[in-house]
């Protein structure tokens, strides 16, 4: 996680505090039309562990030009649930699971629910547990999450 954080946004371990991570792997499969069957190895999806970070550095510590081929050309602070609205549809359920699992770390014992309009867009999604059903937060106050992609 720290390697990618450095390569993609220029932040070092001293710039962030790891508040928590998802308990296990979160997986998604690519739609058949996006699978490149002629490339090796063939990628059919991805599994991820998500981390919630608190920014300890300043905004001037963010540098998007740390690699030969930068992954991002700009960044900004967004609402916690914003990634659900902006991610491609086949990743939305994974984003929802991750954000819900980590919400208590960002907001405390009673985190807000995702916008109803976004939840309505989840095709074939099983109704996840409300945030209030997640485990209570670890000791500590509210935090400002680092930007998500």
Sine and cosine of phi, psi and omega as CSV:
sin_phi,cos_phi,sin_psi,cos_psi,sin_omega,cos_omega
0.00,0.00,-0.69,0.72,-0.02,-1.00
-0.92,0.38,-0.57,0.82,0.05,-1.00
-0.87,0.49,-0.76,0.65,0.00,-1.00
-0.90,0.43,-0.64,0.77,0.02,-1.00
-0.85,0.52,-0.68,0.73,0.02,-1.00
-0.93,0.37,-0.72,0.70,-0.03,-1.00
-0.92,0.40,-0.62,0.78,-0.15,-0.99
-1.00,-0.02,-0.57,0.82,-0.04,-1.00
-0.75,-0.67,0.11,0.99,0.12,-0.99
0.97,0.25,0.14,0.99,-0.02,-1.00
-1.00,0.03,0.62,-0.79,0.04,-1.00
-0.97,-0.25,0.24,-0.97,-0.03,-1.00
-0.80,0.61,-0.56,0.83,-0.01,-1.00
-0.96,0.29,-0.19,0.98,0.02,-1.00
-1.00,0.08,-0.21,0.98,-0.08,-1.00
-0.68,-0.73,0.35,-0.94,0.15,-0.99
-0.87,-0.49,0.79,-0.62,0.05,-1.00
-0.98,0.19,0.91,-0.42,-0.02,-1.00
-1.00,0.03,-0.46,0.89,0.00,-1.00
0.19,-0.98,0.05,-1.00,0.04,-1.00
-0.52,-0.85,0.25,-0.97,0.03,-1.00
-0.91,0.40,0.47,-0.88,-0.10,-0.99
-0.94,0.35,-0.45,0.89,-0.02,-1.00
-0.48,-0.88,-0.16,-0.99,0.01,-1.00
-0.94,0.33,0.68,-0.73,0.15,-0.99
-0.95,-0.32,0.77,-0.64,-0.12,-0.99
-0.85,-0.52,0.53,-0.85,0.20,-0.98
-0.63,-0.78,0.44,-0.90,0.05,-1.00
-0.94,-0.33,0.60,-0.80,0.08,-1.00
-0.96,0.30,0.57,-0.82,0.15,-0.99
-0.88,0.48,0.54,-0.84,-0.07,-1.00
-0.79,0.62,-0.60,0.80,-0.04,-1.00
-0.92,0.39,-0.29,0.96,-0.02,-1.00
-0.98,-0.20,-0.10,1.00,0.00,-1.00
-0.98,0.22,0.83,-0.55,0.04,-1.00
-1.00,-0.01,1.00,-0.07,-0.11,-0.99
-0.93,0.36,-0.35,0.94,-0.07,-1.00
-1.00,-0.06,-0.04,1.00,0.06,-1.00
-1.00,-0.10,0.48,-0.87,-0.01,-1.00
-0.84,-0.54,0.74,-0.67,-0.12,0.99
-0.96,0.28,0.43,-0.90,0.02,-1.00
-0.96,0.28,0.82,-0.57,0.01,-1.00
-1.00,-0.09,0.85,-0.53,0.01,-1.00
-0.94,-0.35,-0.02,1.00,-0.01,-1.00
0.22,-0.98,-0.35,-0.94,-0.04,-1.00
-0.46,-0.89,0.47,-0.88,0.16,-0.99
-0.84,-0.54,0.62,-0.78,-0.13,-0.99
-0.63,-0.78,0.50,-0.87,0.28,-0.96
-0.94,-0.35,0.75,-0.66,-0.01,-1.00
-0.99,-0.15,0.57,-0.82,0.04,-1.00
-0.85,-0.52,0.61,-0.79,0.15,-0.99
-0.97,-0.26,0.82,-0.57,-0.06,-1.00
-0.89,-0.46,0.57,-0.82,0.14,-0.99
-0.97,-0.25,0.78,-0.62,0.02,-1.00
-0.95,0.31,0.85,-0.52,0.04,-1.00
-0.96,-0.29,-0.36,0.93,0.04,-1.00
-1.00,0.07,-0.23,-0.97,0.04,-1.00
-0.96,-0.26,0.23,-0.97,0.00,-1.00
-0.89,0.46,-0.42,0.91,0.02,-1.00
-0.95,0.30,-0.19,0.98,0.07,-1.00
-0.97,0.22,-0.27,0.96,0.00,-1.00
-0.98,0.21,0.82,-0.57,0.02,-1.00
-0.71,-0.71,0.88,-0.47,-0.06,-1.00
-1.00,-0.02,0.02,1.00,-0.07,-1.00
-0.93,-0.38,0.60,0.80,-0.06,-1.00
-1.00,0.05,-0.07,1.00,0.02,-1.00
-0.76,-0.65,0.25,-0.97,0.01,-1.00
-0.86,0.51,-0.62,0.78,-0.01,-1.00
-0.86,-0.51,1.00,0.07,-0.04,-1.00
-0.83,0.56,0.63,-0.78,0.00,-1.00
-1.00,0.08,-0.38,0.92,-0.05,-1.00
-0.78,-0.63,0.49,-0.87,0.07,-1.00
-0.91,-0.41,-0.14,0.99,0.11,-0.99
-0.30,-0.95,0.20,-0.98,0.06,-1.00
-0.50,-0.87,0.33,-0.94,0.08,-1.00
-0.33,-0.95,0.36,-0.93,0.09,-1.00
-0.97,0.25,0.65,-0.76,0.00,-1.00
-0.73,-0.69,0.25,-0.97,0.09,-1.00
-0.88,0.47,0.53,-0.85,-0.04,-1.00
-0.79,0.62,-0.67,0.74,-0.08,-1.00
-1.00,0.05,-0.08,1.00,-0.05,-1.00
-0.79,0.61,-0.66,0.75,-0.01,-1.00
-0.81,0.58,-0.50,0.86,0.03,-1.00
-0.88,0.47,-0.55,0.84,-0.03,-1.00
-0.99,0.16,-0.42,0.91,-0.16,-0.99
-0.97,-0.26,-0.25,0.97,-0.05,-1.00
-0.99,0.16,0.43,-0.90,0.05,-1.00
-0.87,0.49,0.50,-0.86,-0.18,-0.98
-0.85,0.52,-0.60,0.80,-0.08,-1.00
-0.95,0.31,-0.19,0.98,0.06,-1.00
-0.98,-0.18,-0.13,0.99,-0.15,-0.99
-0.86,0.51,-0.66,0.75,-0.01,-1.00
-0.90,0.43,-0.61,0.79,0.05,-1.00
-0.91,0.41,-0.68,0.73,0.03,-1.00
-0.88,0.48,-0.68,0.73,0.01,-1.00
-0.88,0.48,-0.72,0.69,0.01,-1.00
-0.86,0.51,-0.72,0.70,-0.04,-1.00
-0.91,0.41,-0.76,0.66,-0.03,-1.00
-0.90,0.45,-0.63,0.78,0.04,-1.00
-0.92,0.39,-0.66,0.75,-0.02,-1.00
-0.90,0.43,-0.55,0.83,-0.05,-1.00
-1.00,-0.07,-0.16,0.99,-0.12,-0.99
-0.84,0.55,-0.63,0.78,-0.03,-1.00
-0.90,0.43,-0.42,0.91,0.04,-1.00
-0.96,0.28,-0.53,0.85,-0.01,-1.00
-1.00,0.09,-0.55,0.84,-0.17,-0.99
-0.88,-0.48,-0.20,0.98,-0.05,-1.00
0.99,-0.12,-0.30,-0.95,-0.16,-0.99
-0.90,0.43,-0.45,0.89,-0.03,-1.00
-0.81,-0.58,0.96,0.27,-0.01,-1.00
-0.93,0.36,0.45,-0.89,0.03,-1.00
-0.94,0.34,0.43,-0.90,0.06,-1.00
-0.99,0.16,0.43,-0.90,0.11,-0.99
-0.90,0.44,0.41,-0.91,0.02,-1.00
-0.84,0.54,0.69,-0.73,-0.02,-1.00
-0.85,0.52,-0.59,0.80,-0.01,-1.00
-0.89,0.46,-0.59,0.81,0.02,-1.00
-0.95,0.32,-0.69,0.73,0.02,-1.00
-0.87,0.50,-0.58,0.81,-0.01,-1.00
-0.92,0.40,-0.40,0.92,-0.01,-1.00
-0.99,0.17,-0.23,0.97,-0.05,-1.00
-0.96,0.28,0.96,-0.28,-0.04,-1.00
-0.99,0.13,0.80,-0.60,0.05,-1.00
0.94,0.35,0.24,0.97,-0.02,-1.00
-0.98,0.21,0.69,-0.72,0.15,-0.99
-0.96,0.29,0.59,-0.81,0.01,-1.00
-0.91,0.40,0.94,-0.35,0.00,-1.00
-0.96,0.28,0.28,-0.96,0.06,-1.00
-0.89,0.45,0.58,-0.81,0.10,-0.99
-0.91,0.42,0.40,-0.92,-0.02,-1.00
-0.82,0.57,-0.57,0.82,-0.03,-1.00
-0.89,0.46,-0.35,0.94,0.00,-1.00
-1.00,0.09,-0.09,1.00,0.02,-1.00
-0.98,0.21,0.30,-0.96,-0.01,-1.00
-0.88,0.47,0.43,-0.90,-0.01,-1.00
-0.91,0.42,0.36,-0.93,-0.03,-1.00
-0.94,0.33,0.38,-0.92,0.12,-0.99
-0.95,0.32,0.35,-0.94,0.01,-1.00
-0.83,0.56,0.60,-0.80,0.00,-1.00
0.71,-0.70,0.18,-0.98,-0.05,-1.00
-1.00,-0.07,-0.16,-0.99,0.04,-1.00
-0.92,0.38,0.31,-0.95,-0.04,-1.00
-0.65,-0.76,0.22,-0.97,0.07,-1.00
-0.94,-0.35,0.96,-0.29,-0.06,-1.00
-0.91,0.42,0.48,-0.88,0.12,-0.99
-0.95,0.31,0.32,-0.95,-0.04,-1.00
-0.86,0.51,0.61,-0.79,0.03,-1.00
-0.96,-0.29,0.39,-0.92,0.07,-1.00
-0.88,-0.47,0.00,0.00,0.00,0.00
